[in-house]
Amino acid sequence: MQAFATQISPSGVPIDAALLVYTAESGLNPRASSGIAWGIAQMTARTLKGLGWTAPGKDFGTLSVAEQSPWIAKLVASQVRMIGFVPKNALDLYVANFKPAAAANREDVLWRKGQDAYAKNANLDREKKGYIDRHDLQVSLSRAESTETYKRAVAQLRKVRA
């Protein structure tokens, strides 16, 4: 937890917000994989390459949280640059994680049915309304916040900061 907090802190993004987003993404499991994304931040090969990663994307999922942390810090810094502000809460960071343009423009709807990104994330549209919006992401964050994984991570964070 120390390495993660140390790497993310310079971005200005609250560490507990980053932990919540990555709990929703991967359950904070560094070995998590959707098949097209890896690690606690669920980064794709394209994203990793853009951050300077030169190995195959799947290799990222073999790293520990401490080893992934500098790359996640690069991701967060990149997202902050793209959206033009520092997310101060998990929802704004989660929107930036999915679609930086939507975060930058404070858009409510991220994708609509028929778009490739909607198809890849259709499970987020739990109400089957035909679009994915900030509310859908907030539901995922709320679920993640109630997990023991997130609660343990926040407790560890408090110990690190004490």
C-alpha positions as CSV (number, residue, x, y, z in Angstrom):
1,M,0.0,0.0,0.0
2,Q,2.9,2.3,0.7
3,A,4.2,2.1,-2.8
4,F,0.8,2.7,-4.3
5,A,0.2,5.7,-2.1
6,T,3.6,7.1,-2.7
7,Q,3.3,6.8,-6.5
8,I,-0.3,8.2,-6.8
9,S,0.0,11.1,-4.3
10,P,1.9,13.5,-6.5
11,S,-1.1,13.5,-8.9
12,G,-3.3,15.1,-6.3
13,V,-6.0,12.4,-6.8
14,P,-7.2,11.2,-3.4
15,I,-5.7,7.8,-2.8
16,D,-8.9,6.4,-1.4
17,A,-10.7,7.5,-4.6
18,A,-8.1,5.7,-6.7
19,L,-8.4,2.6,-4.5
20,L,-12.2,2.6,-5.0
21,V,-11.9,2.9,-8.8
22,Y,-9.4,0.0,-8.9
23,T,-11.5,-2.0,-6.5
24,A,-14.4,-1.7,-9.0
25,E,-12.1,-2.5,-11.9
26,S,-10.2,-5.5,-10.5
27,G,-11.0,-6.1,-6.9
28,L,-7.4,-4.7,-6.3
29,N,-6.1,-8.0,-7.7
30,P,-2.9,-7.3,-9.6
31,R,-3.4,-10.5,-11.6
32,A,-6.9,-9.6,-12.7
33,S,-7.5,-9.8,-16.4
34,S,-10.6,-9.3,-18.6
35,G,-8.7,-10.9,-21.5
36,I,-8.0,-7.5,-23.0
37,A,-6.9,-5.6,-19.9
38,W,-4.6,-6.4,-17.0
39,G,-3.7,-5.5,-13.4
40,I,-5.5,-3.5,-10.8
41,A,-6.2,-0.6,-13.1
42,Q,-7.2,-3.0,-16.0
43,M,-5.0,-1.3,-18.5
44,T,-5.2,-2.5,-22.2
45,A,-2.1,-3.1,-24.3
46,R,-2.8,0.1,-26.1
47,T,-2.9,2.1,-22.9
48,L,0.2,0.5,-21.6
49,K,2.1,1.1,-24.8
50,G,1.1,4.8,-24.6
51,L,2.7,4.9,-21.2
52,G,5.9,3.4,-22.4
53,W,5.4,-0.3,-21.5
54,T,7.3,-2.4,-24.1
55,A,6.4,-5.9,-23.0
56,P,3.2,-7.7,-24.0
57,G,0.2,-6.4,-22.1
58,K,-0.5,-9.7,-20.4
59,D,2.9,-9.4,-18.7
60,F,1.7,-6.4,-16.8
61,G,-0.7,-8.7,-14.9
62,T,2.3,-10.7,-13.6
63,L,3.6,-7.7,-11.6
64,S,2.9,-7.0,-8.0
65,V,0.9,-4.0,-6.9
66,A,4.1,-2.2,-6.0
67,E,5.5,-2.9,-9.4
68,Q,2.3,-1.8,-11.2
69,S,2.1,1.4,-9.1
70,P,4.6,3.6,-11.2
71,W,2.6,2.7,-14.3
72,I,-0.7,3.4,-12.6
73,A,0.8,6.8,-11.5
74,K,1.7,7.5,-15.2
75,L,-1.9,6.6,-16.2
76,V,-3.4,8.9,-13.6
77,A,-1.1,11.7,-14.5
78,S,-2.0,11.2,-18.2
79,Q,-5.7,11.3,-17.3
80,V,-5.3,14.5,-15.3
81,R,-3.6,16.1,-18.3
82,M,-6.3,14.9,-20.8
83,I,-9.2,16.1,-18.7
84,G,-7.6,19.3,-17.6
85,F,-8.3,19.0,-13.8
86,V,-7.5,16.7,-10.9
87,P,-10.4,14.4,-10.1
88,K,-11.3,15.0,-6.4
89,N,-13.6,12.0,-6.1
90,A,-13.8,8.4,-7.3
91,L,-16.6,9.1,-9.8
92,D,-14.7,11.8,-11.7
93,L,-11.6,9.5,-11.8
94,Y,-13.7,6.6,-13.0
95,V,-15.2,8.6,-15.8
96,A,-11.7,9.7,-16.7
97,N,-10.6,6.1,-16.6
98,F,-13.3,5.1,-19.1
99,K,-13.6,8.2,-21.3
100,P,-11.4,11.2,-20.7
101,A,-13.4,13.4,-23.1
102,A,-16.6,12.7,-21.1
103,A,-14.8,13.7,-17.9
104,A,-13.3,16.8,-19.4
105,N,-16.6,18.0,-20.8
106,R,-18.6,16.9,-17.6
107,E,-20.8,14.7,-19.8
108,D,-23.3,12.5,-18.2
109,V,-23.6,9.8,-20.9
110,L,-20.4,8.0,-21.8
111,W,-21.7,5.6,-24.6
112,R,-24.8,4.6,-26.3
113,K,-25.9,1.2,-27.6
114,G,-24.4,0.7,-31.0
115,Q,-21.0,2.1,-30.1
116,D,-18.1,-0.4,-29.7
117,A,-17.3,0.9,-26.3
118,Y,-20.9,0.4,-25.2
119,A,-20.7,-3.2,-26.4
120,K,-17.4,-3.8,-24.5
121,N,-18.9,-2.4,-21.3
122,A,-22.6,-3.4,-21.7
123,N,-22.6,-5.1,-18.3
124,L,-22.5,-1.6,-16.7
125,D,-25.9,-0.8,-18.2
126,R,-27.6,-2.9,-15.5
127,E,-31.0,-1.3,-16.2
128,K,-30.7,-2.0,-20.0
129,K,-31.6,1.6,-20.9
130,G,-29.4,1.6,-23.9
131,Y,-26.6,3.9,-22.6
132,I,-23.9,4.0,-19.9
133,D,-23.8,7.1,-17.8
134,R,-22.2,8.4,-14.7
135,H,-25.0,6.9,-12.6
136,D,-24.0,3.4,-13.9
137,L,-20.4,4.0,-12.8
138,Q,-21.5,5.3,-9.4
139,V,-23.4,2.0,-8.9
140,S,-20.2,0.1,-9.6
141,L,-18.3,2.3,-7.2
142,S,-21.0,1.9,-4.5
143,R,-20.8,-1.8,-4.8
144,A,-17.0,-1.8,-4.6
145,E,-17.1,0.5,-1.6
146,S,-19.0,-2.1,0.4
147,T,-16.5,-4.9,-0.3
148,E,-14.1,-6.2,2.3
149,T,-11.3,-5.7,-0.2
150,Y,-11.9,-2.0,-0.3
151,K,-12.4,-1.7,3.5
152,R,-9.1,-3.5,4.1
153,A,-7.2,-1.3,1.6
154,V,-8.5,1.8,3.3
155,A,-7.5,0.5,6.7
156,Q,-4.0,-0.2,5.4
157,L,-3.9,3.2,3.9
158,R,-4.7,4.7,7.3
159,K,-1.9,2.7,8.9
160,V,0.6,3.9,6.2
161,R,-0.4,7.5,6.8
162,A,-0.3,7.3,10.6
